[in-house]
Amino acid sequence: MISSTPQTDTVHVIGGGLAGSEAAWQVANAGVRVVLHEMRPLRMTEAHRTEGLAELVCSNSFRSDDAANNAVGLLHAEMRRLGSLIMRSADANQVPAGGALAVDRDGFSAAVTKALHDNPLIEIDRAEIASLPPTEWGNVIVATGPLTSAPLADAIRELTDENALAFFDAIAPIVHKDSIDMSVAWFQSRYDKVGPGGTGADYINCPMTKEQYDAFVAALLAGDKVDFKDWETNTPYFDGCLPVEVMAERGHETLRHGPMKPVGLTNPHNPTVKPYAIVQLRQDNKLGTLYNIVGFQTKLNYGAQQRVFRTIPGLENAEFARLGGLHRNTFLNSPKLLDGQLRLRAQPRLRFAGQMTGCEGYVESASIGLIAGLYAAANARAQSLEPPPATTALGSLLGHITGGHIETSEAGTRSFQPMNVNFGLFPPLASVPSKKPDGTRLRGNEKTVAKKQALSARALTDLDRWIADHLRVAAAA
Ligand SMILES: Cc1cc2nc3c(=O)[nH]c(=O)nc-3n(C[C@H](O)[C@H](O)[C@H](O)COP(=O)(O)OP(=O)(O)OC[C@H]3O[C@@H](n4cnc5c(N)ncnc54)[C@H](O)[C@@H]3O)c2cc1C
């Protein structure tokens, strides 16, 4: 018989994606029992294709790995210091991608699944949680992601007394490498950047003349799009993941200043002629047999995608391993609904993690899973955990979700939107560097670089102090 006494010593994590997998790992690492409930393969989402935990549904990139100059690279470094399973599995399965950390998606997911499966404190329950969790689950992390199944989403929406805002995201197509014409395309990373596990020649580049670009933009605009359903017509796009044809609608040159910018690359087949625009493809699997078209998330229908993308020089005979598509995103109005420890104010036994909290991206979702796991484990041990310093990438993202966002909308509609980690979320430096080590003044972009590096250095120092003061002490108690 199930006891009706709340079980706070066992943590229940709902959703075995990026956030839920990391959360379960952190809870178990703190010595607390955890049950991870994942509905796949019994019930699939619109985007997941496998039963693997932490499946990457679109790009295989964890973005920049540069901890000194880039906020997401800094978040990688912080998560590694916190023993992240997601980062450990990504590092073990990386594929070359210039300055980015990209992974073999199947190897990555298999590594996460195996580590969780092998952990004696973790039980994996393959079941959909189709209503609010039973009341006897006293310590729950909900990490069901942007594609949370409808019954659970409805139950949460009712509990929060809000209409969860949904918006559109779109995924990019993947091409078989051996179908790309390398007598037209060439391998090169922008500015020959080497990056982690890279060679400086990691991307496949397809050049376009002005005429080809003009015709391509016209074809994008004319291509048939997937129809909107009634409820979707007023749903806005998230700016960080605009479909390629929506970017084209914003202006004829928009793509040339975005994913198709022709800078930092030289066509070896025709070195004297500068391409007017360039389409890049990034390696998608460890074998190097699949490449995704960078920034080409799309809502064109399948027929239009094949026709229009095959007008790209080098892709005339492209075979697509997966075509792009649209998806829904569900997330809470977290600054209003969650407390500083990611608990639902209306029902504090429910803690949220991942993209549902209004962060955006694989790494950000996993990082919020990480901190939710640490909080839940502290709860289970009747301890409390100070939040990570606001000066860290993790603390600044958490702060944004749980209170940093300022509600600016009039007429009562919420303005909170999913957010990637960025240096704009960090508290300002007490003193901004103005001189180089040799005493000469920093100029122009040097100042921006020095500021980012100072923010990163401060973050890592503060994170180390927080780990020593709070996590090591908690572990010893
Ligand atoms: C189509 C699509 C493309 C995206 N592309 C990118 C990208 O290219 N790069 C990027 O950085 N981010 C991308 N994102 C955004 C986001 O970072 C990812 O969705 C990320 O996986 C979010 O992590 P998560 O753990 O919150 O959710 P998920 O990784 O989606 O994990 C949620 C898990 O919960 C399970 N689940 C759902 N409902 C239930 C239930 N009721 N009971 C039990 N289990 C349930 C799901 O099966 C899933 O395994 C994309 C999102 C989508 C939907």
The ligand as an SDF file (V2000), in Angstrom:
LIG
                    3D

 53 58  0  0  0  0  0  0  0  0999 V2000
   12.1450   20.7290  -31.6400 C   0  0  0  0  0  0  0  0  0  0  0  0
   13.0790   21.4440  -30.7210 C   0  0  0  0  0  0  0  0  0  0  0  0
   14.3070   21.8680  -31.1830 C   0  0  0  0  0  0  0  0  0  0  0  0
   15.2130   22.4800  -30.3170 C   0  0  0  0  0  0  0  0  0  0  0  0
   16.4380   22.7920  -30.7850 N   0  0  0  0  0  0  0  0  0  0  0  0
   17.3840   23.2060  -29.9340 C   0  0  0  0  0  0  0  0  0  0  0  0
   18.7180   23.3770  -30.3800 C   0  0  0  0  0  0  0  0  0  0  0  0
   19.0120   23.1650  -31.5400 O   0  0  0  0  0  0  0  0  0  0  0  0
   19.6480   23.7860  -29.5000 N   0  0  0  0  0  0  0  0  0  0  0  0
   19.3350   24.0320  -28.1960 C   0  0  0  0  0  0  0  0  0  0  0  0
   20.2450   24.3730  -27.4300 O   0  0  0  0  0  0  0  0  0  0  0  0
   18.0730   23.8920  -27.7460 N   0  0  0  0  0  0  0  0  0  0  0  0
   17.0900   23.4870  -28.5670 C   0  0  0  0  0  0  0  0  0  0  0  0
   15.8100   23.3240  -28.1480 N   0  0  0  0  0  0  0  0  0  0  0  0
   15.4400   23.8460  -26.8430 C   0  0  0  0  0  0  0  0  0  0  0  0
   15.7910   23.0590  -25.5780 C   0  0  0  0  0  0  0  0  0  0  0  0
   17.0660   23.3780  -25.1720 O   0  0  0  0  0  0  0  0  0  0  0  0
   15.6620   21.6100  -25.6380 C   0  0  0  0  0  0  0  0  0  0  0  0
   14.3060   21.3230  -25.8620 O   0  0  0  0  0  0  0  0  0  0  0  0
   16.1070   20.8810  -24.3660 C   0  0  0  0  0  0  0  0  0  0  0  0
   16.0530   19.5200  -24.6590 O   0  0  0  0  0  0  0  0  0  0  0  0
   15.2820   21.2110  -23.1440 C   0  0  0  0  0  0  0  0  0  0  0  0
   15.6520   20.3840  -22.0700 O   0  0  0  0  0  0  0  0  0  0  0  0
   14.5540   19.8470  -21.0610 P   0  0  0  0  0  0  0  0  0  0  0  0
   15.2090   18.8390  -20.2000 O   0  0  0  0  0  0  0  0  0  0  0  0
   13.8760   20.9840  -20.4140 O   0  0  0  0  0  0  0  0  0  0  0  0
   13.4600   19.1260  -21.9840 O   0  0  0  0  0  0  0  0  0  0  0  0
   13.6280   17.7890  -22.8640 P   0  0  0  0  0  0  0  0  0  0  0  0
   15.0310   17.5500  -23.1910 O   0  0  0  0  0  0  0  0  0  0  0  0
   12.6290   17.9010  -23.9450 O   0  0  0  0  0  0  0  0  0  0  0  0
   13.1850   16.6510  -21.8450 O   0  0  0  0  0  0  0  0  0  0  0  0
   11.8620   16.5130  -21.3870 C   0  0  0  0  0  0  0  0  0  0  0  0
   11.5770   15.0410  -21.2230 C   0  0  0  0  0  0  0  0  0  0  0  0
   10.3310   14.8840  -20.5480 O   0  0  0  0  0  0  0  0  0  0  0  0
    9.6080   13.8260  -21.1350 C   0  0  0  0  0  0  0  0  0  0  0  0
    8.1980   14.0520  -20.8200 N   0  0  0  0  0  0  0  0  0  0  0  0
    7.3670   15.0320  -21.3020 C   0  0  0  0  0  0  0  0  0  0  0  0
    6.1690   14.9550  -20.6920 N   0  0  0  0  0  0  0  0  0  0  0  0
    6.2400   13.9090  -19.8210 C   0  0  0  0  0  0  0  0  0  0  0  0
    5.3200   13.3430  -18.8850 C   0  0  0  0  0  0  0  0  0  0  0  0
    4.0820   13.8290  -18.7270 N   0  0  0  0  0  0  0  0  0  0  0  0
    5.7110   12.2640  -18.1420 N   0  0  0  0  0  0  0  0  0  0  0  0
    6.9720   11.7540  -18.2790 C   0  0  0  0  0  0  0  0  0  0  0  0
    7.8820   12.2620  -19.1560 N   0  0  0  0  0  0  0  0  0  0  0  0
    7.5270   13.3300  -19.8970 C   0  0  0  0  0  0  0  0  0  0  0  0
    9.9760   13.9180  -22.6140 C   0  0  0  0  0  0  0  0  0  0  0  0
    9.7950   12.6930  -23.2650 O   0  0  0  0  0  0  0  0  0  0  0  0
   11.4450   14.3120  -22.5510 C   0  0  0  0  0  0  0  0  0  0  0  0
   12.3020   13.2000  -22.5170 O   0  0  0  0  0  0  0  0  0  0  0  0
   14.8610   22.7370  -28.9750 C   0  0  0  0  0  0  0  0  0  0  0  0
   13.6110   22.3480  -28.5240 C   0  0  0  0  0  0  0  0  0  0  0  0
   12.7370   21.6870  -29.3620 C   0  0  0  0  0  0  0  0  0  0  0  0
   11.4150   21.2210  -28.8260 C   0  0  0  0  0  0  0  0  0  0  0  0
  1  2  1  0
  2  3  1  0
  2 52  2  0
  3  4  2  0
  4  5  1  0
  4 50  1  0
  5  6  2  0
  6  7  1  0
  6 13  1  0
  7  8  2  0
  7  9  1  0
  9 10  1  0
 10 11  2  0
 10 12  1  0
 12 13  2  0
 13 14  1  0
 14 15  1  0
 14 50  1  0
 15 16  1  0
 16 17  1  0
 16 18  1  0
 18 19  1  0
 18 20  1  0
 20 21  1  0
 20 22  1  0
 22 23  1  0
 23 24  1  0
 24 25  2  0
 24 26  1  0
 24 27  1  0
 27 28  1  0
 28 29  2  0
 28 30  1  0
 28 31  1  0
 31 32  1  0
 32 33  1  0
 33 34  1  0
 33 48  1  0
 34 35  1  0
 35 36  1  0
 35 46  1  0
 36 37  1  0
 36 45  1  0
 37 38  2  0
 38 39  1  0
 39 40  1  0
 39 45  2  0
 40 41  1  0
 40 42  2  0
 42 43  1  0
 43 44  2  0
 44 45  1  0
 46 47  1  0
 46 48  1  0
 48 49  1  0
 50 51  2  0
 51 52  1  0
 52 53  1  0
M  END
$$$$
